[in-house]
Amino acid sequence: MAPPFLRGLALVAVTALLLGAAPLAKTPEPAQDDSIEALRTRANAGDAEAQLNLGYMYATGEGVPEDAVEAVAWFRQAAEQGHAAAQYNLGFAYANGEGVPEEPFSGL
């Protein structure tokens, strides 16, 4: 059984899906060095915004090879810092089984 935190994220994602929300949220990067190396440096330093954007890039294959597992890892880091868009994207990944371990649904 998934921990309550993950069940809550899944519930948020399912609710968003039912309401027709967009599948991924991305926050525009401020005017900075926008190279993948600079973004990764900021993300590794704990910048939640950079973590979200790097996760988005991996989820969509924008500038990097598409990798759902890597996307979830970056979304999780930003989500744990309280970043709402990252929490949404992490919940969406769990709701759709993208980049996360598959578990049988046992109800909420």
N, C-alpha and C positions, 0 to 999 in steps of 0.2 A: 504494500500500500504506500502511495506517495505521501511525503510529509505535508502537513497542512499548508505550508507556504506554497508548494507547487500546485496543490489542489486549488488554492485560491487563485493563482495565476491562470490556471487552466480555465477556471470559471469565468474570469475576466475576459479571456480570449474567446471563449465560446459565446459569451454575451455580446462581445463586439462583433463577432461573425454574424450572429443572428440579427444584429442591428445594421449590418451592411457596412461595417467599418473597413477601411483599407487594410490590406494584409501586413504591410510594414510601414513603420514610421521612421522618418529620417529627419534630423535637425540639420539645417544648413551650417556648414563650417564657417567660422569667422575668417576674416582675411588673414591667413597665415600661410606658411609654406605648405602647399597642398600635396607634396609628394607622398607616396605611400610610406617611404622611410620616415618622414617627419610625423605622419599620422601614427605610425606604429610606435615611434619613440614616445609621443604624448600618451598613447594608450597604455604602453608598458609602465609609464610613470604614474598611472592612476587617473588620467583625465577621462571622466565618464563620457563626455561628449565624443572624444576621439574613439573610445571603446565602442560606443553606439555606432558611429559612422563606419568603423572598421568592420563591425558585425554586419552592417547593412551591405557593405561592399562584398563580403564573403557570401552573404545570402543571395545576392543578385548577380555575382560574377562581374561586378563593375571594377575593372582595374586589377583584379586578382582572380585566380581560378575559383569558380563557384565551389563552396565547401560548407554545407549546412552544419556540420559538427563544429567547425571553426567559428562560424557565425554565432552559434549558440554559446560557445565559450566566451566570446566577446560581449554578447548581450548580457550574459549572466554576471560578468564583472561589473558592468555599468548598472545593472538592475540591483545588485547588492549594495550599491552606493545610493540607491533611491531614485535613479533616473527613470521617470515614468514611461518614456517612449521605449526604453530598453526593457522595462518590465512588461510592457504590452507585447513587444516582439518576442520575448522569451515565452510568454503565455501563448502567443500565436504558434510558436514552434512546437510547444507541447500539445496544443490542441490539434495540430495537423501531423504530429509525429515526424517532424523534419529536424534531423540532426540530434535527436534524443533517443534514448533507449526505448524500445517498444515494451509497453506494459498492457496487460489486458485491462479493459475498463471495468471498474467495480462499482461505479456510481459515486455520487458525491454525498 
